């Protein structure tokens, strides 16, 4: 449990009465991300099934931030701690391992979400620290994180492998603000997860999600997307494959 002024940060396991209120936040996640099929089916179950790995911040009786992580077994044949399919792969492994009763060997962050009214107050740093603490309390020696760089959408055509190498002249830290938070907190950038999330849908669905016409074949630049969305008129489909960046926090 951590406190600062009027903000209290605990795990959801310590305050299970807040679990039904986990989405009581105004956030900035783009609409299309919510249509990743694994996210749509499993995201709402994470805090209920892994409350000791998830943390919540409150100010008075208001939920102002949440952070989620999940444990999984990284040593089974065909697995690794930092899979190329990133977010999608670890959340799928976590629920499969829970269903089969398998031992867990690693823990991965899934998200840190700060309500829009509390941005710019350093709360993301504190939520990351609290999630690190929660994972350490479960006996893990590292928190892995498939990080979604929050300024990458401004450079959708830049390959992620190139983007992660961009640093600031004044201190050598990552130019991306969210990667910089992780590095300042002690995280080490390890590799790109080139296919961390996948969102596919009909052209009509994409028009609904984005307000864009999707009326030409080829890449479509979608606001808040980290890479272009690939559109096919003949097949009436568009597919978005999002790269993330694996960061390791040693605990």
KAFENNOR-V486870 format. One record per residue. N is the residue number from 0. PHI is phi in radians with two decimals (none if undefined). PSI is psi in whole degrees, 0 to 359 (none if undefined). OMEGA is omega in whole degrees, 0 to 359 (none if undefined). Layout:
# KAFENNOR-V486870
N|PHI|PSI|OMEGA + N|PHI|PSI|OMEGA
This chain:
# KAFENNOR-V486870
0|none|132|176 + 1|-2.24|151|179 + 2|-2.35|153|174 + 3|-2.75|116|187 + 4|0.97|239|184 + 5|-1.76|7|182 + 6|-1.70|128|179 + 7|-1.98|129|180 + 8|-2.08|125|179 + 9|-2.45|172|168 + 10|-1.36|159|174 + 11|-1.19|334|177 + 12|-1.12|327|179 + 13|-1.33|334|182 + 14|-2.32|66|184 + 15|-1.08|340|179 + 16|-1.14|345|179 + 17|-1.55|350|183 + 18|-0.99|315|179 + 19|-1.10|346|183 + 20|-1.85|18|186 + 21|-1.08|336|180 + 22|-1.78|16|179 + 23|-1.36|55|182 + 24|-2.39|142|167 + 25|-1.59|113|185 + 26|-2.10|180|185 + 27|-2.02|17|178 + 28|-1.11|134|178 + 29|-1.18|149|183 + 30|-0.99|317|187 + 31|-1.14|330|180 + 32|-1.07|328|182 + 33|-1.22|354|180 + 34|-1.82|11|163 + 35|-1.06|125|190 + 36|-1.09|322|178 + 37|-1.17|320|178 + 38|-1.10|316|182 + 39|-1.08|327|185 + 40|-1.62|333|189 + 41|-2.03|336|188 + 42|-0.97|314|184 + 43|-1.20|346|181 + 44|-1.61|346|187 + 45|-1.03|307|184 + 46|-1.17|326|180 + 47|-1.19|323|185 + 48|-1.69|340|180 + 49|-2.28|52|186 + 50|-1.12|333|181 + 51|-1.29|345|178 + 52|-1.73|1|185 + 53|-2.16|143|183 + 54|-2.16|156|183 + 55|-2.38|142|176 + 56|-2.00|135|177 + 57|-2.22|150|171 + 58|-2.20|107|191 + 59|1.14|234|178 + 60|-1.77|14|182 + 61|-1.78|130|172 + 62|-1.36|123|185 + 63|-2.03|347|178 + 64|-2.86|154|174 + 65|-2.46|156|176 + 66|-2.52|137|185 + 67|-2.16|141|169 + 68|-2.51|164|181 + 69|-2.42|148|174 + 70|-1.62|153|177 + 71|-2.71|167|178 + 72|-1.65|117|184 + 73|-1.73|359|188 + 74|-1.89|0|175 + 75|-1.13|156|180 + 76|-0.99|133|180 + 77|1.51|2|181 + 78|-1.96|167|174 + 79|-2.71|171|182 + 80|-1.29|330|184 + 81|-2.22|75|183 + 82|-1.20|153|180 + 83|-1.10|333|179 + 84|-1.56|11|165 + 85|0.73|241|187 + 86|-0.98|310|181 + 87|-1.03|318|186 + 88|-1.22|315|185 + 89|-1.24|325|179 + 90|-1.20|323|177 + 91|-1.14|315|178 + 92|-1.07|318|183 + 93|-1.03|314|182 + 94|-1.29|326|177 + 95|-1.14|315|181 + 96|-1.13|322|177 + 97|-1.11|317|181 + 98|-1.14|326|182 + 99|-1.59|355|180 + 100|1.23|31|182 + 101|-1.42|150|173 + 102|-1.13|149|177 + 103|-1.86|145|183 + 104|-2.19|351|184 + 105|-2.60|165|178 + 106|-2.41|137|180 + 107|-2.17|135|170 + 108|-1.17|152|174 + 109|-2.03|320|180 + 110|-2.90|157|163 + 111|-2.26|121|181 + 112|-2.13|123|177 + 113|-1.93|131|178 + 114|-0.99|145|186 + 115|-1.02|330|180 + 116|-1.30|353|182 + 117|-2.11|13|176 + 118|-1.22|152|178 + 119|1.41|12|181 + 120|-1.98|12|179 + 121|1.35|12|184 + 122|-1.23|331|179 + 123|-1.10|322|176 + 124|-1.07|316|184 + 125|-1.23|325|177 + 126|-1.19|321|177 + 127|-1.11|316|179 + 128|-1.10|320|180 + 129|-1.18|322|178 + 130|-1.19|321|174 + 131|-1.00|316|180 + 132|-1.12|320|180 + 133|-1.12|319|180 + 134|-1.20|319|177 + 135|-1.07|322|180 + 136|-1.14|340|178 + 137|-1.58|5|174 + 138|1.63|8|180 + 139|-1.46|149|179 + 140|-1.72|0|179 + 141|-2.71|149|167 + 142|-1.92|122|175 + 143|-1.63|153|181 + 144|-2.59|119|171 + 145|-1.46|89|191 + 146|-1.34|135|174 + 147|-1.70|99|183 + 148|-1.02|127|192 + 149|-1.50|1|173 + 150|-2.02|2|182 + 151|-1.09|330|181 + 152|-1.09|342|177 + 153|-1.35|346|179 + 154|-2.31|62|187 + 155|-1.12|336|181 + 156|-1.56|352|178 + 157|-1.37|124|177 + 158|-1.01|142|182 + 159|-1.04|323|180 + 160|-1.06|329|176 + 161|-1.39|320|183 + 162|-1.08|319|184 + 163|-1.18|344|179 + 164|-1.53|354|181 + 165|-1.33|125|182 + 166|-2.25|164|178 + 167|-1.47|141|181 + 168|-1.14|325|189 + 169|-1.27|333|184 + 170|-2.49|359|178 + 171|1.31|5|178 + 172|-1.38|160|180 + 173|-0.96|142|177 + 174|-1.22|331|180 + 175|-1.26|130|184 + 176|-1.07|319|184 + 177|-1.33|323|173 + 178|-1.09|324|181 + 179|-1.14|321|176 + 180|-1.00|314|182 + 181|-1.15|318|181 + 182|-1.18|319|177 + 183|-1.10|331|179 + 184|-1.45|2|178 + 185|1.82|2|180 + 186|-1.29|151|178 + 187|-2.09|125|177 + 188|-1.24|125|184 + 189|-1.85|314|186 + 190|-2.94|168|174 + 191|-1.54|140|168 + 192|-1.73|95|192 + 193|-1.19|339|182 + 194|-2.30|59|189 + 195|-1.28|324|176 + 196|-2.42|147|177 + 197|-2.31|127|178 + 198|-2.14|119|179 + 199|-2.18|152|179 + 200|-3.01|171|174 + 201|-1.22|164|179 + 202|-1.12|325|178 + 203|-1.13|321|177 + 204|-1.10|315|180 + 205|-1.12|323|176 + 206|-1.07|320|180 + 207|-1.19|319|184 + 208|-1.22|327|191 + 209|-2.04|340|186 + 210|1.33|9|179 + 211|-1.68|157|186 + 212|-1.30|331|185 + 213|0.77|60|185 + 214|-2.09|17|179 + 215|-2.54|144|177 + 216|-1.18|149|174 + 217|1.92|192|183 + 218|-1.26|140|178 + 219|-2.11|129|177 + 220|-1.49|115|183 + 221|-1.91|130|178 + 222|-0.92|134|178 + 223|1.33|359|175 + 224|-1.46|141|183 + 225|-1.42|338|176 + 226|-2.42|164|178 + 227|-1.14|152|173 + 228|-1.60|133|183 + 229|-1.60|123|186 + 230|-1.94|135|175 + 231|-2.23|111|179 + 232|-1.18|319|183 + 233|-1.07|324|182 + 234|-1.71|0|178 + 235|0.90|50|181 + 236|-2.62|156|171 + 237|-2.44|144|185 + 238|-2.31|132|176 + 239|-2.04|123|177 + 240|-2.02|115|186 + 241|-1.72|126|172 + 242|-1.47|145|171 + 243|-2.16|183|183 + 244|-2.23|121|179 + 245|-1.34|124|176 + 246|-2.11|137|178 + 247|-1.92|125|173 + 248|-1.85|110|176 + 249|-1.36|136|186 + 250|-1.89|none|none
